[in-house]
Amino acid sequence: MKIAFVGKGGSGKTTLSALFSRYLAHCGVPVVAIDADINQHLGTALGASPAELSTIPPLGSHLTDLKEILRGRNPRIASAEQMVKTTPPGRGSRLLDLSADNPVHQRFGRDIGGVLLMLTGPFSEDDLGVSCYHSKVGAVEMYLNHLVDGPGEYVVVDMTAGADSFASGLFTRFDVTFLVAEPTVRGVGVYRQYVDYARDYDVTVHVIGNKVHGPDDVEFLRDHVGDALTVCLTHSGFVRAMEKGRFLDLAELEEDNLKALAHMRDLVDAAEQDWEKFTRQTVEFHLRNAEKWANAATGVDLAAQVDPEFTMGPEALAASRQWC
């Protein structure tokens, strides 16, 4: 299941992305965590040392290599240069799962306490003043477009702050979207903006109240987001220790917060994967990007990359093992 953590800057979405990933790993299930925020702090929040983080090749700095892996033998994609962030998979593409032989995980992932961590990477000196961060986050979109994950498998993505993810189709790639909101006017303001943008794309937003002190905070959140409020996490000594670089055993997490994480996992497990919708939206955003900029950038008609007989999902994954 693909899970996005979104919210305003400072809401705690990176901390909760890491905490939820750690919880899943503690439960003994496969979990991939991806730092897709311009401020790359997820690895640190998971307990990775600077030395460990330095060994992880950033996805956003190796886009050509990633494209070469994913295009496989798809005859509709002539070269990596003609593949853009929205290029949909088709027959012959290299589809991915969460098994040990996933080539993207092997190349770009590192195990951090039972969580396989991947990074988009920060801006480099060459990027400053000439690139936007979406060029790097496009690597995550490509990865998710080619990933067939199943029940009991989890991919947690720490997204960019606010509504910035709406600059691409990345926001439609998830089975569950958790919006982390503090009990403040600014915190719930991001929720209203996110829901407004997502409304036409069948994206349900579940609000996670964070840094909640008591019933008044819960009531404030409920008044502003209604039934979208899924669960609340209280102020936590465990989390404060995480933020100071001390990583306690998860068994030491406060009981109410541990129950909140369990409730979040139950919600994820109850979500249904709609591969037809996933495929349809992949194609929709690809055609839109092709018309707006990608055809001109590549010099080819990228609408031809759409395989009309292809639907993403477990059957396509099984067939792809014969193509590659």
Residue, then its C-alpha position, 0 to 999 in steps of 0.5 A: m500500500k502506498i501512503a503519503f504524509v502531507g501537511k504544512g511545514g513544521s506540522g510533524k509530517t516527517t516525524l510521523s512518517a518516520l514513526f509510522s515506518r518504524y512501527l511497521a518495521h517493528c510489526g515485521v512487515p516490509v516497508v519502504a520509506i522515501d524522502a520526497d521533501i525538499n528538506q531531507h530529514l527523513g533519514t535522520a528521523l529514522g536514526a540514520s547516521p550521516a555516514e549511512l546517509s552518505t552511502i545512499p545514491p539520491l534518486g533525483s541525481h540518477l534519473t537516467d539510470l532510473k529510466e533505463i531500469l524502468r523502461g525495460r524493453n517497452p517498444r514505445i519508449a525508444s530511449a531514456e531521453q524520451m522518458v519523462k516523469t509521467t511516462p506510463p508503464g506498458r507491455g515490456s516495461r520493468l515493473l517493480d515489487l517489494s521482493a529482494d530482487n527489486p533493482v531500484h531498491q538494490r541500487f538506491g535503497r539502504d536498510i535503516g532499522g528494518v526500513l528500506l530508505m530511499l532519498t530524492g536528494p537535496f539541491s546541488e550547486d548546479d541546481l541552484g537558480v536553474s532547477c525546481y525541486h519537481s525535477k527530483v521528485g519526478a523520480v518518486e513519481m516514476y518509481l510509484n508508477h511502476l510499483v505493484d505493491g500488495p496487501g501487507e506491503y507498505v511504501v511511506v512517502d514524506m511529501t513536500a510541505g503544503a500543497d506543493s505536490f499538486a504541481s504534478g500527478l504525484f498526489t494521485r499515486f497513493d492508496v492512503t493520504f495522511l495529512v498531519a495537522e496541528p490544532t492551529v488555524r494554519g494547520v487546518g488551513v492546509y487541510r482545506q487547500y489540499v482537499d479543494y485541490a484533490r476533490d476532482y481526483d477521488v483522493t480521500v484525505h485522512v487528518i492526523g492530529n499532532k501535538v495535541h494537548g487535550p480535549d480542547d485541541v481535539e474539539f478544535l480539529r474536529d470543528h474544522v475538519g469534521d469526520a476527516l479527523t482520523v486519530c490524534l497523537t499527543h505531545s510525546g517524550f518519545v518523539r522529543a527524544m527522537e528529535k534530539g537524536r535519541f532513538l528509544d525502543l518502540a516499546e517505550l512509546e506512549e500507549d495512546n500514541l502506539k494505539a494511534l499508529a495501530h489505528m492508522r495501519d488498520l485504516v491503510d489495510a482496509a483501503e482498496q487498491d484500484w489499479e484501473k483508476f491508478t492506470r487511468q490517472t497515470v495516462e491522464f497526467h502524462l497526456r496533460n504534461a506531454e501537451k504542456w511541455a514534454n513533447a516540446a522538451t523531447g521533440v517527440d509525440l509522447a502520447a504514443q507512449v501510452d499502451p492502450e491495452f495495458t492496465m497496471g496491477p498484479e496481472a501486469l507484474a506477472a506478465s512483466r516477468q516474462w518480458c524482462 
